[in-house]
Amino acid sequence: PLFFLMIRRPPRSTLFPYTTLFRSSHDRGQIIYFYGKKRSRKGYAFSEDIGRRSGLKAVVPYTTRPVRQGEKEGVAYHFVSEDTMNDMRQQGRIIECRCYETVQGPWYYFTADDGQIDFEQGDCCMISTLEGYEKIRDYYGKDKVVPVYIAVDDFLRMERSLAREKEQPSPCVAEVCRRFLADEEDFSGKKLRALEITDWIDNTDLSVALEQIRSLLKKGR
């Protein structure tokens, strides 16, 4: 199949409007919600630096996709079967769930009300998607969720995606293209505007992005 990709560069980042998202209820705990397109390195900023240095508790989501090379259970994801996911759904424990029809079959990603998020214990942070942000916000309340949108030049994202795919036991360029096109739809301007997302942090230079995020969290807390 042929894939036609429109590569775009993100606008310049803005930071200060983010600080207005921290509400007066902040002393009761909030979710610092990192999200962005694939290979924007939101996971690196989240797991390797921000969560560790700020002391925020990391909320680990779930997925039914296979474990990739180098991944460990309970770090980036809890890896479960579809049967386990369906049991959790019947118990009313799934807050949000997304299904991606990949070239290797359907993969599910979801967040569960499993006790990881406890506002009485303070702030926590998590990584997910724009769609996931909307559902988490609706579930817990807008004043309880602080969205932090991580953006990166599309050329750089594609380079990172192809480099990572080469490391897999069975590389699949078609799957890289599918994920890229899915991101373009998931993060369309229309969807961002509908959720009132107007600010982001440019992660082209990781060190600059990390300083911006630390400043954001410091001002909010």
C-alpha positions in Angstrom: 0.0 0.0 0.0 1.0 3.6 -0.6 1.2 6.1 2.3 1.1 9.8 1.7 2.5 11.6 4.7 2.2 15.3 5.3 5.1 16.3 7.6 4.5 19.4 9.7 6.6 21.4 12.1 5.1 22.4 15.4 4.7 26.1 16.2 6.8 27.7 18.9 6.0 26.5 22.4 4.3 28.7 25.0 4.5 27.9 28.7 3.1 30.5 31.0 -0.7 30.0 30.3 -0.2 26.5 31.7 0.2 27.9 35.2 -3.4 29.0 35.2 -4.5 25.4 35.0 -3.6 24.7 38.7 -6.8 25.3 40.6 -7.5 26.2 44.2 -8.3 22.6 44.9 -4.6 21.7 44.2 -4.0 21.0 47.9 -6.2 18.0 47.5 -4.1 16.5 44.7 -4.1 16.6 40.9 -3.2 14.5 37.9 -0.3 16.0 35.8 -1.3 14.5 32.5 1.5 14.2 29.8 0.4 13.5 26.3 1.7 14.0 22.7 2.2 12.2 19.5 4.3 9.1 19.3 8.1 9.5 19.5 7.6 13.0 21.0 9.6 11.6 23.9 6.9 12.4 26.4 7.7 9.1 28.0 11.3 10.0 28.5 10.5 13.4 30.0 7.9 11.7 32.2 9.7 8.6 33.5 13.4 9.4 33.4 13.3 12.9 34.8 10.1 14.7 35.8 8.5 11.9 37.9 11.8 11.0 39.6 12.9 14.6 40.4 9.5 16.0 41.4 8.4 13.1 43.5 5.2 12.6 41.6 3.7 9.2 41.7 3.5 7.6 38.3 0.2 6.0 37.2 0.9 3.0 35.0 -1.7 2.3 32.2 -2.7 -1.0 30.7 -2.3 -2.5 27.2 -3.1 -5.8 25.5 -0.3 -5.4 22.9 2.8 -7.6 22.9 5.7 -6.6 25.1 8.4 -4.9 22.9 12.1 -5.5 23.2 13.5 -3.8 26.2 10.1 -3.2 28.0 9.3 -4.5 31.4 6.0 -5.2 33.1 4.7 -2.4 35.3 7.1 0.3 34.1 5.5 1.9 31.0 2.5 -0.4 30.9 0.8 -3.3 32.6 0.6 -6.0 29.9 -2.7 -7.9 30.1 -4.8 -10.2 28.0 -8.0 -9.2 26.3 -9.8 -11.6 28.7 -8.4 -9.7 31.7 -9.4 -6.4 30.1 -12.9 -7.6 29.6 -13.1 -8.8 33.2 -12.1 -5.3 34.4 -14.6 -3.7 32.1 -17.4 -5.9 33.5 -16.3 -4.8 37.0 -16.7 -1.2 36.0 -13.0 -0.5 36.6 -12.0 0.9 33.1 -12.1 4.7 32.9 -11.0 5.0 29.3 -10.1 2.5 26.6 -8.8 2.9 23.0 -8.5 0.3 20.3 -6.0 0.5 17.5 -6.4 -1.7 14.4 -2.8 -2.5 13.7 -1.3 -4.6 10.9 -0.8 -7.2 13.7 -4.4 -7.1 14.9 -6.3 -5.0 17.4 -4.4 -3.6 20.4 -6.1 -2.0 23.4 -4.8 0.7 25.7 -6.7 1.7 28.8 -6.6 3.4 32.2 -8.3 1.7 35.1 -9.7 2.9 38.4 -7.4 0.5 40.3 -6.3 2.6 43.3 -3.3 4.1 41.7 -4.9 7.6 41.6 -5.6 8.7 45.2 -5.9 12.5 45.6 -5.6 12.1 49.4 -2.1 10.9 48.8 -1.1 14.0 46.8 -0.3 14.6 43.1 0.4 12.0 40.5 1.3 12.0 36.9 0.5 9.8 33.8 1.0 9.5 30.1 -1.7 8.9 27.6 -3.4 10.4 24.5 -5.6 13.4 23.7 -8.6 11.2 23.7 -7.6 9.7 27.0 -7.2 13.2 28.5 -10.8 14.1 27.6 -12.1 11.0 29.4 -9.9 11.3 32.4 -10.9 14.9 32.7 -14.6 14.1 32.5 -14.2 11.2 35.1 -12.2 13.1 37.7 -13.2 16.7 36.9 -11.5 19.5 35.0 -9.9 21.0 38.1 -8.2 17.7 38.9 -6.3 17.2 35.6 -3.5 19.4 34.4 -2.7 18.7 30.7 0.9 19.0 29.5 1.1 18.7 25.7 4.6 17.6 24.5 5.2 18.4 20.8 8.1 17.7 18.4 8.9 18.4 14.8 7.2 15.7 12.6 10.4 15.0 10.6 12.2 14.2 13.8 9.3 12.0 15.1 9.4 10.0 11.9 13.1 9.5 12.1 12.8 8.3 15.7 10.0 6.0 14.8 11.9 4.3 12.0 15.0 3.9 14.1 13.0 2.3 16.9 11.2 0.0 14.5 14.5 -1.3 13.1 15.4 -2.6 16.6 12.3 -4.8 16.8 12.6 -8.5 16.0 10.2 -8.1 13.0 10.3 -4.5 11.8 7.2 -3.2 10.0 7.4 0.1 8.2 3.7 -0.1 7.4 2.9 -0.1 11.1 5.1 3.0 11.6 3.2 4.8 8.9 -0.2 3.7 10.3 0.8 5.1 13.7 2.0 8.4 12.2 -1.2 8.9 10.2 -3.3 8.0 13.3 -1.6 10.7 15.3 -2.3 13.3 12.6 -6.0 12.4 13.0 -6.0 12.1 16.8 -4.2 15.5 17.3 -6.0 17.5 14.6 -6.4 21.2 15.1 -10.2 20.7 15.4 -9.8 18.2 18.3 -7.2 20.4 20.1 -9.5 23.4 19.9 -12.5 21.4 21.1 -10.6 20.6 24.3 -9.2 24.1 24.6 -5.6 23.0 24.1 -3.7 26.0 22.9 -0.3 25.6 24.6 2.4 23.1 24.4 6.1 22.4 25.2 8.4 21.9 22.3 10.6 18.8 23.0 13.0 19.2 20.1 15.7 20.1 22.7 15.1 17.8 25.6 17.0 19.8 28.1 15.1 23.0 27.3 11.8 21.1 27.5 12.7 19.5 30.9 13.5 22.9 32.3 10.1 24.3 31.1 8.2 21.4 32.6 10.1 21.7 35.9 9.2 25.4 36.0 5.6 24.6 35.3 5.4 22.1 38.1 7.3 24.4 40.6 4.9 27.3 39.9 1.9 25.0 40.2 3.0 23.4 43.4 
